[in-house]
Amino acid sequence: MHRLQAPSPASPDPFDPVTVPPVSSPTDYVLGTHDPEADRLRVQHELWIDEASRAWDAIGVAAGAHVIDLGCGPGLVTEALAERVGPTGRAVGIELSPAFAAQARSRCARFGSAAAIEELDLMAAHLPNDLHRQFDAAWIRWLLMFLPDPGRVLSLAHEALHPGGLIAIHEYVNYPTYGLLDGSPRIAEFVQYAMASFGKGGGDANIARRLPALLAMHGFDLVQVRPIARVARPNDSLWHWPAGFVRTYAPRLVELGFADHAWLEATLAELTAAERDPSSVLMCPTLLELVARRR
Ligand SMILES: C[S@@+](CC[C@H](N)C(=O)[O-])C[C@H]1O[C@@H](n2cnc3c(N)ncnc32)[C@H](O)[C@@H]1O
């Protein structure tokens, strides 16, 4: 049994790779819904709230708006959307995983009927009739990259929106930008394996490249497109996002058969060494923000 290197005390990280449990539910998607993944999504939410808020401004998520959050995870974003739209608006989250849907429901319970969570598989189910043509705005982030048929989600978003309603999407456009700028080899392999693992389920890490065409095909006119590129240094709070993903997902890649325990140990050691070096720069995978209007 390998003993994995502990995270650097200089950069405490909540994600201990030794304790990452296997994905437990048949309805989980590839990243899983175990506690470290829920923690990672919480850290992620805090680090990306400013970028998300810019997108929500662009699609008019303000007091009184009705907004749908597709692939809402444990509901952190749905909760923030419900806060934004207030008691005269409505925020509805759609989620595949029963565990995440339950967390989202308890997070949003305080909003009463101004927030709701629907547990359904966007690849298989239809939206309930009472969600058709109900929304002014739709939000999708880090969902389409995992799905074999992202166009299906866009057609459901089309169904949910009023004509003229706006959708904002944050998905990756250039995943291989993820990595240490010095090209550290294990982290570079991690990125390649991660992309391959998303592809195994029919996903596409660089899905944003296809979104302008898919949006047009599914009844949307593109309004604006903006790249989002971010870098982190070891003492930045942002560091914990790309580094934390290596810590939670590298053990999962071993579980999925992409690599072995020796690789895992070497990868985490490389990350820890980078964390101790103040000259390290860890680039995040580059995102694209797309805003489009429903025809
Ligand atoms: C990376 S998380 C992103 C969560 C959230 N959108 C955010 O930005 O924090 C992807 C979420 O999409 C959900 N998901 C994956 N496939 C789905 C499907 N077919 N139908 C509904 N939700 C799905 C996963 O369960 C997970 O909660």
The ligand as an ORCA input file, in Angstrom:
! r2SCAN-3c Opt
* xyz 0 1
  C     -18.852     19.735    -12.257
  S     -20.445     19.679    -11.549
  C     -20.922     21.371    -11.739
  C     -22.021     21.763    -10.818
  C     -22.504     23.209    -10.986
  N     -23.014     23.434    -12.323
  C     -21.420     24.196    -10.656
  O     -20.992     24.914    -11.559
  O     -21.009     24.249     -9.494
  C     -21.482     18.886    -12.794
  C     -22.866     18.534    -12.275
  O     -23.669     18.097    -13.378
  C     -24.445     16.984    -12.939
  N     -24.802     16.170    -14.102
  C     -23.985     15.377    -14.832
  N     -24.697     14.732    -15.782
  C     -25.994     15.117    -15.655
  C     -27.198     14.784    -16.322
  N     -27.202     13.893    -17.327
  N     -28.363     15.359    -15.928
  C     -28.361     16.259    -14.889
  N     -27.238     16.612    -14.204
  C     -26.067     16.045    -14.570
  C     -23.505     16.252    -11.994
  O     -24.193     15.334    -11.156
  C     -22.863     17.406    -11.264
  O     -23.607     17.776    -10.145
*
